[in-house]
């Protein structure tokens, strides 16, 4: 186990022991006081929490964008549509840059299809100002996008769908990206160089890997600078089964952290017997090949993570090397790890020579993600899901938190589930 992980594990365990009991249930006022240090932030979080409750009382509106073949991912060998590399060429201008932090939005394209309402705190205006979509901010005419996009961006693509956050690296003239959040409910967190994005995190899960998987969507995100070392994010996310308001604090570094507290309102009755995986948190990763897949070629490994570890309140741990079915006809592998206090998807093999066939994507420096200091007002269990894949781009590994007690939709905004955790990206 890495020294960084041991250190983080010890720090979180110590903090848990002196701060609060295992299933501490903070009230809404405590959440406001802890995460929202000023009146603007407190008001924004209270508003998002109220809206999340109100949405939980109404039927689910998936707000599915109409297909746009020029902007969505290409199908099969069809060159029409934006692949992942082409989508990256649309990189926009920062809408905020104070020479320490920078913020950059992304438009609809590739898998980033879901509209995201972005707002930035403007102290001089005394509140939140919307981040406006402007076609001129994005390089739609980049020569590497082939076939070329339409001369006029169609109305169905004229909105924002994701945000990137970067920060100046201490002691260096570098401003690397630390965080990505999309309207599709997926996020990526990393630390300073040499770390690269790898395993993703999700703002909730339901029916992982099933044909009926219910994907959580991030609808609103409010962005607020705290100081040169920390940034605050307030958001609203939802799916068919639940809605949630959350407050998060980003602290970048060699091991970056994101502390998140959520107030969750079930939209549907939660019945554990019929919900294979309904919960507030998931990690998604890729495991295609390790040394066992191509034993005659030691340079042909490809994975974002290769090990899962869970820790428990009694100080014990369970460790499992990732492995997936060898044939597409085999069912996914599923395991239950119980009420772990911390868990991680780890990229433990850092030997660059093992990934030489895919040298440009730098698997040796992919981020490991640790979920620690979990607190929940509803009992939960941690699960691991592993499915077959035949190509490099699949997220075929999921680690997730699953609630394991029935609950009915709340009758008021003061009710609901409170869940918090710290996400740490490290090498």
C-alpha positions in Angstrom: 0.0 0.0 0.0 1.3 3.5 -0.8 2.6 5.8 1.9 0.1 8.5 0.8 -2.8 6.1 1.2 -1.6 5.0 4.7 -1.3 8.7 5.7 -4.7 9.6 4.4 -6.2 6.5 6.0 -4.7 7.4 9.4 -5.7 11.0 9.2 -9.3 10.3 8.3 -9.6 7.5 11.0 -8.3 9.9 13.7 -10.6 12.7 12.6 -13.6 10.3 12.7 -12.7 9.1 16.2 -12.6 12.6 17.8 -15.2 14.4 15.8 -18.5 12.5 15.7 -20.1 9.0 16.1 -20.5 6.6 13.3 -23.9 7.6 12.0 -24.0 11.2 13.0 -27.0 13.1 11.5 -26.3 16.8 11.0 -29.3 19.0 10.5 -29.7 21.4 7.7 -28.5 24.4 9.8 -25.3 22.5 10.6 -24.7 21.9 6.9 -25.1 25.5 6.2 -22.8 26.6 8.9 -20.0 24.1 8.0 -20.1 24.5 4.2 -21.4 28.0 3.7 -19.3 30.6 5.4 -21.1 33.6 4.1 -24.6 34.7 3.5 -24.5 34.4 -0.3 -23.3 30.8 -0.1 -25.8 29.9 2.7 -28.6 31.3 0.7 -27.6 29.5 -2.5 -27.3 26.2 -0.6 -30.7 26.6 1.1 -32.3 27.4 -2.2 -30.8 24.3 -3.9 -31.9 22.1 -1.0 -35.4 23.5 -1.2 -35.5 22.9 -5.0 -34.1 19.4 -4.6 -37.0 18.6 -2.1 -39.6 20.2 -4.4 -38.3 18.2 -7.4 -38.5 15.0 -5.3 -42.3 15.6 -5.0 -42.8 15.8 -8.8 -42.4 13.1 -11.5 -39.0 12.6 -13.1 -38.3 14.7 -16.1 -35.2 13.2 -17.8 -34.7 16.2 -20.1 -33.2 14.0 -22.8 -31.5 16.1 -25.5 -32.6 15.3 -29.1 -29.8 13.5 -31.0 -27.4 15.6 -33.1 -25.4 13.3 -35.4 -22.8 16.0 -36.1 -22.0 16.5 -32.3 -22.8 13.2 -30.6 -20.3 10.3 -30.6 -19.8 8.6 -33.9 -21.4 5.2 -34.3 -19.2 2.3 -35.4 -16.9 3.4 -38.3 -19.1 6.4 -39.2 -16.8 9.5 -39.1 -19.9 11.7 -38.6 -20.0 13.0 -35.0 -17.4 14.1 -32.5 -15.1 11.5 -31.0 -13.4 12.1 -27.7 -10.3 13.7 -29.3 -12.3 16.0 -31.6 -14.5 17.1 -28.7 -11.4 18.1 -26.8 -10.5 20.5 -29.7 -13.6 22.6 -28.8 -11.8 23.7 -25.6 -13.2 27.0 -24.6 -11.8 30.2 -23.2 -11.8 30.5 -19.4 -14.8 32.4 -18.1 -12.9 33.1 -14.8 -9.1 33.5 -14.3 -7.5 35.3 -11.3 -4.0 34.0 -12.0 -4.5 31.3 -9.3 -7.8 29.6 -10.2 -9.3 29.2 -13.7 -12.7 28.0 -14.7 -13.6 26.8 -18.2 -17.0 25.6 -19.6 -17.6 23.0 -22.3 -20.5 22.9 -24.8 -22.7 20.0 -25.8 -20.7 17.3 -27.8 -19.6 13.7 -27.6 -20.9 12.2 -24.3 -21.4 15.6 -22.7 -25.0 16.0 -23.8 -26.8 17.1 -20.6 -27.5 20.8 -20.0 -25.7 22.2 -17.0 -26.8 25.5 -15.4 -23.6 27.1 -14.3 -23.4 30.1 -12.0 -20.4 32.0 -10.6 -20.3 34.0 -7.5 -19.8 37.7 -8.3 -19.1 39.5 -5.0 -19.4 42.9 -6.7 -23.0 41.9 -7.8 -23.9 40.4 -4.4 -24.9 37.0 -5.7 -24.6 34.4 -8.5 -24.2 35.4 -12.1 -25.1 32.8 -14.8 -22.3 31.6 -17.0 -23.6 32.3 -20.6 -23.0 30.0 -23.6 -21.3 31.9 -26.4 -20.5 30.1 -29.7 -17.5 32.3 -30.2 -15.9 30.9 -27.1 -15.4 27.5 -28.7 -13.3 26.4 -31.6 -16.0 24.8 -33.8 -13.8 25.3 -36.9 -10.8 23.4 -35.6 -9.1 21.7 -38.6 -8.7 18.4 -36.8 -12.5 18.0 -36.6 -13.4 16.0 -39.7 -15.9 16.0 -41.2 -16.2 19.7 -40.4 -19.1 20.9 -38.2 -21.9 23.0 -39.7 -21.1 26.6 -40.3 -23.9 27.6 -38.0 -24.1 25.7 -34.7 -27.6 24.2 -34.5 -29.9 25.4 -31.7 -29.8 21.9 -30.1 -26.1 22.3 -29.4 -26.1 25.9 -28.0 -25.7 25.2 -24.3 -23.1 24.4 -21.7 -22.7 20.8 -20.4 -19.6 20.6 -18.3 -17.0 22.7 -16.4 -13.3 22.3 -15.7 -11.4 23.8 -12.7 -7.6 24.4 -12.7 -5.3 26.0 -10.2 -1.7 27.3 -10.1 0.7 24.7 -8.8 2.6 25.9 -5.9 6.3 26.6 -6.7 5.8 26.3 -10.4 4.5 28.3 -13.3 1.9 25.8 -14.1 -1.9 25.9 -13.9 -3.0 22.2 -14.3 -6.6 21.1 -14.4 -7.8 19.5 -11.1 -11.5 18.8 -11.6 -14.0 18.1 -14.3 -17.8 17.9 -13.7 -20.4 17.2 -16.4 -24.1 17.5 -16.6 -24.1 13.7 -17.1 -23.3 13.3 -13.4 -19.7 12.1 -13.9 -16.7 13.9 -12.4 -12.9 13.5 -12.5 -10.4 14.6 -9.9 -6.6 14.5 -10.0 -3.6 15.9 -8.2 -0.5 17.8 -9.4 2.0 16.3 -12.0 2.7 13.5 -12.8 -0.9 12.5 -12.0 -3.3 12.1 -14.9 -7.1 11.7 -14.9 -8.2 8.1 -14.6 -11.0 6.6 -12.5 -14.2 8.8 -12.5 -16.6 9.5 -9.7 -20.4 9.7 -9.9 -22.9 11.7 -7.9 -25.1 8.7 -7.3 -25.9 5.3 -8.7 -28.9 3.1 -9.3 -29.1 -0.3 -11.0 -25.4 -0.4 -11.9 -24.7 -2.2 -15.1 -28.4 -3.1 -15.7 -30.4 -2.3 -18.8 -32.6 -0.1 -16.5 -29.6 1.8 -15.1 -30.8 5.2 -13.8 -28.1 7.7 -14.4 -27.9 10.7 -12.0 -27.7 14.1 -13.8 -26.1 17.2 -12.5 -28.5 20.0 -13.2 -27.1 23.1 -11.4 -23.7 24.0 -10.2 -22.7 27.2 -8.3 -19.0 28.0 -8.1 -17.4 30.1 -5.4 -13.7 30.8 -4.6 -12.9 30.5 -0.9 -9.2 31.5 -1.1 -6.1 30.5 -3.1 -6.1 27.0 -1.5 -9.8 26.0 -1.7 -12.8 26.3 -3.9 -16.5 25.7 -3.1 -19.1 24.0 -5.3 -22.8 23.9 -4.6 -25.0 21.7 -6.8 -28.3 20.0 -7.5 -28.5 16.5 -9.1 -31.3 14.1 -9.7 -32.4 10.8 -11.3 -35.7 8.9 -11.5 -35.2 7.6 -7.9 -34.0 10.6 -6.0 -32.8 14.2 -5.9 -30.0 15.8 -4.0 -28.4 19.1 -3.1 -24.7 19.0 -2.2 -21.9 21.2 -0.9 -18.3 20.4 -1.8 -14.9 21.9 -1.0 -12.1 21.3 -3.5 -8.5 21.5 -2.1 -5.8 20.8 -4.8 -2.4 19.4 -4.2 -0.1 16.4 -4.8 -3.1 14.5 -3.4 -6.2 16.6 -4.1 -9.4 16.3 -2.1 -13.0 17.0 -2.5 -15.2 16.9 0.6 -18.8 16.4 -0.2 -22.0 16.6 1.9 -25.3 15.7 0.3 -29.0 16.1 1.4 -30.9 13.4 -0.5 -34.6 13.2 -1.1 -36.0 9.9 -2.4 -38.5 10.5 -5.3 -39.6 6.9 -5.2 -40.0 4.7 -2.2 -36.7 3.0 -1.5 -37.2 -0.7 -1.2 -33.9 -2.5 -0.8 -35.3 -5.9 -2.0 -35.9 -4.5 -5.4 -33.0 -2.1 -5.8 -29.7 -3.8 -6.7 -27.7 -0.6 -6.2 -29.3 2.7 -5.2 -26.9 5.0 -3.5 -25.2 8.4 -3.4 -21.8 7.6 -4.7 -20.0 5.6 -7.3 -16.5 5.2 -8.8 -16.2 4.1 -12.5 -13.0 2.7 -14.0 -11.6 0.7 -16.8 -9.8 -2.6 -16.5 -9.0 -4.2 -19.9 -5.7 -6.0 -19.7 -3.2 -6.9 -17.0 -0.2 -9.2 -17.2 -2.5 -12.3 -17.2 -4.3 -11.2 -20.4 -1.3 -11.2 -22.6 1.5 -13.1 -20.8 3.7 -13.2 -23.9 3.7 -9.4 -24.2 4.7 -7.7 -20.9 4.1 -4.2 -22.5 0.5 -4.8 -23.3 -1.4 -3.8 -20.1 -4.2 -1.3 -20.1 -6.2 -0.2 -17.0 -7.0 2.8 -15.0 -7.0 0.8 -11.7 -6.0 -2.7 -10.8 -6.9 -3.1 -7.1 -9.9 -2.5 -4.8 -9.5 -2.1 -1.1 -12.1 -1.6 1.7 -11.4 -0.6 5.3 -13.6 -1.0 8.3 -14.2 0.7 11.7 -12.4 -2.1 13.5 -9.2 -1.4 11.6 -9.4 -4.4 9.3 -9.2 -4.3 5.5 -10.2 -6.4 2.5 -8.1 -6.2 -0.7 -9.1 -7.6 -4.1 -7.1 -7.6 -7.3 -9.4 -6.6 -10.2 -10.3 -9.3 -12.7 -13.1 -9.4 -15.3 -14.9 -12.2 -17.1 -13.0 -13.5 -20.1 -15.9 -13.9 -22.4 -18.8 -11.5 -23.2 -21.3 -14.3 -22.5 -20.2 -14.5 -18.9 -22.2 -12.5 -16.3 -20.5 -9.6 -14.4 -18.7 -10.3 -11.2 -20.4 -8.8 -8.2 -19.2 -8.6 -4.6 -20.5 -7.0 -1.4 -18.0 -5.5 1.0 -20.4 -4.5 3.8 -20.3 -1.2 5.7 -16.8 -0.1 4.9 -15.8 3.2 6.3 -13.3 3.9 3.4 -12.7 2.2 0.1 -10.5 2.9 -3.0 -9.9 1.9 -6.6 -6.1 1.9 -6.9 -3.7 2.0 -9.8 -0.9 0.1 -8.0 1.2 -0.9 -11.0 3.3 2.2 -11.8 5.8 0.5 -14.1 5.5 2.5 -17.3 7.1 -0.4 -19.3 4.0 -2.5 -18.7 1.9 0.0 -20.7 4.3 0.8 -23.5 1.8 -0.1 -26.3 -0.4 2.7 -25.0 2.4 5.1 -24.0 0.6 8.3 -25.1 -2.2 7.8 -22.5 0.2 7.4 -19.5 -1.5 4.6 -17.6 1.4 4.5 -15.2 0.4 7.9 -13.8 -3.4 7.4 -13.7 -5.0 8.7 -10.5 -6.1 6.4 -7.7 -9.3 7.5 -5.9 -9.9 7.0 -2.2 -13.3 7.5 -0.6 -12.9 8.1 3.1 -14.5 9.4 6.2 -18.0 8.2 5.1 -20.9 9.4 7.3 -24.5 8.5 6.6 -27.8 8.9 8.3 -29.0 5.7 6.6 -27.1 2.3 6.8 -25.3 1.4 3.7 -23.1 -1.3 2.1 -20.2 -1.0 -0.4 -20.3 -3.0 -3.6 -17.9 -3.9 -6.5 -19.1 -4.7 -10.0 -16.8 -6.0 -12.8 -17.9 -6.8 -16.3 -16.3 -8.0 -19.6 -14.8 -5.5 -22.0 -13.2 -5.9 -25.4 -11.8 -2.4 -25.8 -10.0 0.3 -24.1 -12.8 2.9 -23.8 -15.3 1.0 -21.6 -16.0 1.8 -17.9 -16.4 -1.8 -16.9 -15.5 -1.5 -13.2 -17.8 0.2 -10.6 -17.4 0.6 -6.9 -20.4 2.1 -5.2 -22.3 2.8 -2.0 -25.7 1.2 -1.7 -28.3 2.1 0.9 -29.6 -1.0 2.6 -32.7 0.1 4.6 -36.1 1.0 3.2 -37.2 4.6 3.2 -40.2 6.5 1.9 -40.1 9.9 0.2 -39.8 12.7 2.8 -42.7 14.9 3.8 -40.6 18.0 4.3 -37.3 19.6 3.4 -36.0 19.0 6.9 -36.2 15.2 6.3 -34.2 13.2 3.8 -30.8 11.3 3.9 -27.6 13.1 4.9 -24.5 11.5 3.4 -20.9 12.8 3.4 -17.5 11.7 2.3 -14.0 12.8 1.3 -12.7 11.9 -2.2 -8.9 12.0 -2.5 -7.0 11.7 -5.8 -3.4 10.5 -5.2 -0.5 8.6 -6.7 
